[in-house]
Amino acid sequence: MLISVLSNGQSPTPPAQFEPAVPWWSFTKTVLAATALTLVRDGRLDLDAQLPERAYTLRQLLRHEAGLADYGELPEYHAAVANHEAAWSADEMMRRIDGHQLRYSPGTGWRYSNVGYMLVARLIERTADLPLEEAVKQRVLAPLGISTTRFATERADLHGEYLGSSLNYDPAWVYHGLLIGPVSQAAFLLDRLLAGELLPANLLQDMLTTRVLGGPITGRPWVSPGYALGLMRGSIEGGLTLSGHTGCGPGSVVAVYRGSVGEKSACCAAFSRDSHEGDIEAHVVQQIRKALGIVR
């Protein structure tokens, strides 16, 4: 397992001179949400205005409340990934899932949707008038001091010293884009973002406003799980609230979370091969509790 811990924004040990770049999977959604919110900050997008030719708002897209489907519901998608096939085009994927047909009226329900974040990525490109990677770099990565993170564009990007060369996966299957980088950079990014170093206080509060999604999840640390704007957010045992994101892909899982008690904060990013979401989340929770001085 690769792991990075920050306490009050500082790492107790400096990052290794060489850190492998690993897939951030759905933690990419947090970065996309932050990028979209910088466009709101700059008056170029509105969180609550209905998007052109759409029935939903940006806030609803970012919180998975827009009524959209998800390609993860298709057995043939999972079969194609397992067979190491090339990704379908976005148009083909939308045709297969009847992706333009809403599953519920926007704002009336919740359904996790990678398609929604594909649309967020496209909205960022149109509004910023930049390719997605450049918009994310200019608006989030560079301002937060993140220098060695980029989007994966080919299978070889998911090989390396730590990952080996056995993962034969087309990153184009992640239709909203797949960031890859060191776990220490994931931790620094989330910590600085939630410390208020990118967004004004009102927008950061919007980002943290959470839709509660029910009660405890078996095998995972959540007591009251929820989803905010590009953030999984909820309480764990003992009342501590964590914000961040877990992500899974073929053969690996990542979890990046931050919590605070009073003036103390702690952030942990972890990446593991062949691990379960609940296992890596439990490890991250343990590290955050330790950094905050919470004894169990």
Buried (B, 14 or more C-beta within 10 A) or exposed (E): EBBBBBBBEEBEEEBEEEBBBBBBBBBBBBBBBBBBBBBBBEEEBEBEEEBEEBEBBBBBBBBBBBBBBBBEEBEEBEEBBEEEBEBBEBEEBBEBBEBEEBBEEBBEEBBBBBBBBBBBBBBBBEBBEBEBBEBBBBBBBEBBEBEEBBBBBEBEBBBBEEBEEEBEBBBBBBBBBBBBBBBBBBBBBBBBBBBEBBBEEEBBEBBBBBBEBEEBBEEBBBBBBBBBBBBBBBBBEEEBBBBBBBBBBBBBBBBBBBBBBEEEBBBBBBBBBEBEBBBBBBBBBBBBBBBBEBEE
